[in-house]
Amino acid sequence: MGNSAQIDQVLRAAAESGAIPGVVATAATGSDVIYQGAFGKRDLSKDQPMTGDSVFWIASMTKAVTTAAAMQLVEQGKLSLDDPIGKVLPDLASPQVLEGFGSDGAPKLRPAKGPITLRQLMTHTAGFCYDIWNGDMATYLEKTGTPGVTTCLNAALKTPIMTDPGTRWEYGTNIDFVGKAVEAVSGKKLDAYLRDHMFTPLGMSDTGFKISDAMRTRLVGMHARGPDGSLTPIPFELEQEPEFHMGGGGLYSTARDYLQFTQMILNKGRGNGQQVLKPETVALMGQNHIGELQMTKLTTAAAPLSNDVDLFPDMVKKWGLSFLINTAKTPEGRSPGSLFWAGLANTYYWIDPSRDVSGVILMQVLPFADHKCLDAFAGFERGVYASLDEGKRAA
């Protein structure tokens, strides 16, 4: 396939020019891996080349996995999409909305107008936010001494919501509560539940919240992009003995492992010979669950961690059960109704059920939505669609 060479060229050039430190990318149909490549270095301060089995912090790519696990429990009747989640998680039984701050700087709270549901948590419409894109939450954490969510301390989850449940889409800590709901009804810690019901069945042996010794030998270093465009290796590692496993962003994984998960979605819940979700559940996860609401631009309140995020600015974007859904064809060729999300350190995936194709591209660079990382992703995705089109013409 000529387009493998084309993708190689794009990704190799990005690494060799110093635009990105290193990258692993892979793509597949439901049945076959159609591309895999690794370029550049794992860490600019060391001499190890990037390899296909390199281990990355996949951050918010964790969300789809946690949500899929929760949907197994919805199938079993142990969780409900629309019951008040406070029945399962008492901490969410009487949510408070942040209305601003008094003249003394103290937060002003009021009771929410309705209960929070699991469906709202899965679609980022429950009212929770991230301080990275919400300055009021950054102020709240500071004024109250509440730790940030990446500390993985239970105290970090004791925050107000920013709007009444179901009234607005805002990206936030919602899926950490989905993880807590999985624990509450399964009686297992989230790491054990995911291992037993998702990773082991799908053959994802290099995925977990804890970096095993075997994974550590292949761990990719984190890099920061300076205002001048330069890349600097920086120390970064999530808490390895956390109070809670961060269902919204705690996993480490490889491109191949994550592709096993996306192929399971393409194959309607089946992967590695195992049916981990019912076909109708997977179909449900890929539908718009936010009605007339829309995904909006994320404006950064923490420039070292994220740029402004404005994906497909001219397109209406909906949200499924933890996936962004594009409503029109993208410039790279992704079909309408495809599923997509990403991780903070510039890791990305998409799943296009119409074309039966999925891709995963992993880098380790902050801030998020880095332009050079996005360019590499776009070049990779264009190449994947070109190879599908070439295959169709040849057939």
N, C-alpha and C positions, 0 to 999 in steps of 0.2 A: 504493500500500500504506500503510494507516493506521499501521502499526507503525514505519515509517521515522521518521515524525514523533515517535512515542513515544520511540524511541531517541535522536533528536536532542535531545529535551527533557531526558532523563536526563543525557546527556553535556554538553550546554550548561550545565545547572544546576550540574553538578559543577565545571566550569571557571569559570563566572561567580561562584559563591559562594566561590571560592578554595580549595575542597576539594582540587583538583588543579590543576597549572599549565596543562596542555594535554594533549590526547589525540587519537589517530587510531584509528578502528575501521573494520573492514570485514568483511563476511561473504559467503559464496557457497555455492551448491550446486556439484556437479561441473561444471555447464555455465554457470551465470550468477552474476554478482555481484549480490547482493540487498540489500546495504547498504554505503554508505561515508559517513563523516563525519569532520570535523576541527574541533576546538573549542579555545578558549583560546589560549595563547601558546607559542611554541617555547621561550622562555626568559623568566623573569619579570624579568630585568634589562634586557631589550631590548623593542622594540615590535613585533617580527615576529609576525603571526598564525600559528597552526598551520595547515599545509596538508596535503592528502592525500599528497603526495609527500615529506613530511618524513622525515629520516634519523635512526634511533635505534640505540643500542647494544642489540642484542637478546640479548646474554649467553647464557644456557643454552638459548635457542631454537636456538642453533648446534648443539646436541647431536643433534637429529633429522636435521639436514642431513649432519653428519659420519657419522652411523650409516648413513644411506641410501647415502652414497658408499661406505662399507665394504661394504655389502650388494651393491653392483654387483660388487665384487671377490670376494665370496663366490660370487656367481653364476658368475663366470669361473673359479672354482677356485683363485684366487690367495690367498685367505684362507679359513680354516676356522673355524667357530663353536666347535668343541670340541677342536681340537688345542691343546697348550700354546702360548700366545702367545709364550713365550720363544724359540721357533724363529724367529720373525719379529723380535721385539724382545728382544735379548740382555739388556738391562737388567732385564727382567721374568722372567728364567730361574730365579732363586733368590730369591723374595720373602721378606722378613723381616717378622715380626709384632711390633708394639710391645706390650710386656707391662707398661709402666709405667716408672718412673724410680727409680734407686738413691738411697741416702741422700745421695750426692754430687751428685744431680741429673742424672746421666748416663742416657740412654735405655737400657732393657733390651730387647734384641731376641732373637727365636728364629726359626729357619727355619719357614716355613709348612708345613702338613701335606700340601699338594698344589699342583699347578701352577695358574696363572691361565689362563683361556680368554677368547677374544674374546666369547663369549656372556655371561660374567660381567662383563666390562668394560661391555658394552652395557646390562646390567640393574642396574648398581650393586651387584653381589654379589661383586666381586673382593676387597673389603676396603679399598679406598682411601676416604679421607674428604676433607672440606673443613674447614679450620680454623675457618671461620665457624660451623659447628655442632658442632665437636669441640674442646673445650678442651685435650685431651691433644695433639692435633696442633699447636695454637697453641704449647704449651709446647715440643714437639719442635722446631719451626721456630726458636723463640727460642734454645733451648739449643745447637742445632747450627749456627746462622747460616744455615739453609736459606732461600732467598728464597720468598715466597708465589707461588702459581701465576700471578696476574695480572701478574707481572713479565715473563712469557713467556720467562724464562731456562731453559735446559735443566736447570740445577741444581735448579730448583723441582720437577722431577718425580722427584728422587731421595729419595723418602720411603718409610718402611715402610708396611705395611698394618695395619689395626686388628683384623682377625679373619681366620681362615683362609678362603681362597677358597671361595665357595659356601655359607657358613654363615649369612650375615646380609645383609639389605639395608641399605646405608648410602650416602647420596648423597655423591659425591666426584669426584675428578679422572679417573675412569675413561675418559671420552670423549676426553680429551687423548691418551691412549695409543691409542685407536681411530684418531685422526688420525695419530699416528706410524706405526701399522700401514698405513694407506692410503699414506703416503709410502714406507714400506719396500718394499712390493710393487709400487707403480706407478712408482717412480723419479721421481716429481714432488713438488714441495713442495705442501702441502695447499691453499694458495691457488690454485695453477695447476690442480691436480686438480679442485677444486670448480668453478672457472671453466669448465673444458673439458667436464666431465661432468655438471654440475648447473645452474649459473647460465646459461650460454649456451644450452643446449638448452631450458631452461624460460623463457627471456626475463627472467631476474632481473638486470637491468642495473644496479641500485642496491644490490647486495649484495656485500660483501667485507670482508676483514680490514683493508685499507688504505682510509682515507677519501679518495676521489678529490676533485679540485678541484670537480667538479660536485656531488658529494654534500655537500661541506663547506658550500656556500652554503645548504643546506637542513638542516643539522645541528641537532638539538634539544639544548638545554642540560640538564645534570643538576641535580637539586634534592634537598636534604636536608630531611626532616621533623624538626623539633625536638620535644623531649618535650612542649612546649606546643601542638603541632599546627601551628606556623608552617612555612612553606616558604622555604628560602634557596637561591638559585642557588650551585652549587659547581663549581670546576674539576674536570673529569674527562675523561680520554682514555686509551684503551689505547695501549700502546707501538706506534708506527707502523712501527718497524723491528725486529720481534721476532726472537729466536733461533729460536723455534718458533711456528707459528700455532696458537692455542689452539682445538683442535677442540671443546672443551667450553664455550667462551664468548666467542670472539673476534670474532664477526661484527657488522657494522653493516648495517642493511637498512631497507626501508620496509614499511608494512603491505601494500601491493599486491604487492610482490615475495614476501613471505613467504606471502601467500595463494596465489600461483602454486604454491608448494611444497606447501601443505596440499591444494590442489585436485588436485595430482598424486597424493597419497596417496588421496584420495576416488575418483579415477579409475583406481585400481589400477595406478599406475606411469606413467600417460600424462599429459603436459601440454604445451601449446604445440605440439601435433602430434608430439611426440617420446615414444617409450617409453623412459623412463630406468631403470625397474625392471620385472621380470616381475610379473604379477599375483600369482603364488603367493608371491613375496618380500614384497610389500606385506601380503598376508594373514598371513604368518609374523610380520612386525614388529608386528602388532596383537594377537598372542596372548600369554597369560601365559607368561613364561619363567622365573618364579621359584618355581614349584611351590607348596609349602605356606608359603613365606616370605611376609611381608607388608611393604608400605611402612609405615614408622613415622613418628611426629611428628619434626620437626626442631626441636631446642631450641637457641636461639641462644647462641653463645659470643662474638658480636661485634655488640652491639646497634646500632651505627651502620649496619651493613650489612644486617641481617635481624632481623625480629621472629621469634618462634616460628612455625613453619609447621605447622598442623594442619588440613589440607584435608579436608572431609567426615569429621569426627572419628568418626562412628558407623558408617562404611562400611569394609568390607575393600577395600584398594587393592592391585592387582597391578602388575606392570611388564612391558611388552613390550620390543622392541628399541629402547630409548631413550624410551618413552612411559609415563606413568602411565595405568593403565586403571581406570576406575571400574566396580565390579561391580553397582551398583544405580543406579536413576534418580536424578539430582541434583535439588535444589530448583528449579534454573533450567530443568529439562526435558531435560537431556542424557541420551541413552539409555545403558543399561548397555553396557559394551564399547567406549565411546568412548575416544579418545586425547587426552592433554592434557599440556602442560608450560608452562614460563614462563621468564622471564629475571630476573636479580637486581634490575634497575631498574624492576620492575613492568610487564613486558611479558608478555602471555599469549596462548595460542591453544588451541583445541580442534578436534578432528576427530570428527564423529559419522557413521560409515559407515551406521548403520541409518536415519538420517533424511536422509542425503546432504547434510550441511551442515557448514560449518567457519567459524570466526570467529577474527579476530586483533585484539587491542586493545593499543595501545602507549602507554606513559607513560614519563617519566624521573624517577623518584623513588626515593630510598633512605630508610629500609631497605625490604627486600623484604617482601612480604605486608602492605603498608600497607593499613590498614582502609578508607580512603577510595578508594584505587585498586581494592581488591577490590569495594567497593560499586558503583563505576562499571562494572567488569567484569560483575558479576552483573546489573545493570540492562540492560546491552547484551545479554547472553546471553538473558535472559528475553524481551527484545523480539524477538530473532531467532526464538526458538521460537514466540512469539505470532504472528509474521508467517507462519511456516510453517503453523501451525494454521489461521490465517485463510484462507490460500491453499487448504488442503485442503477447508475448509468451502465456499468459493466454487466449487471444482471439483465 
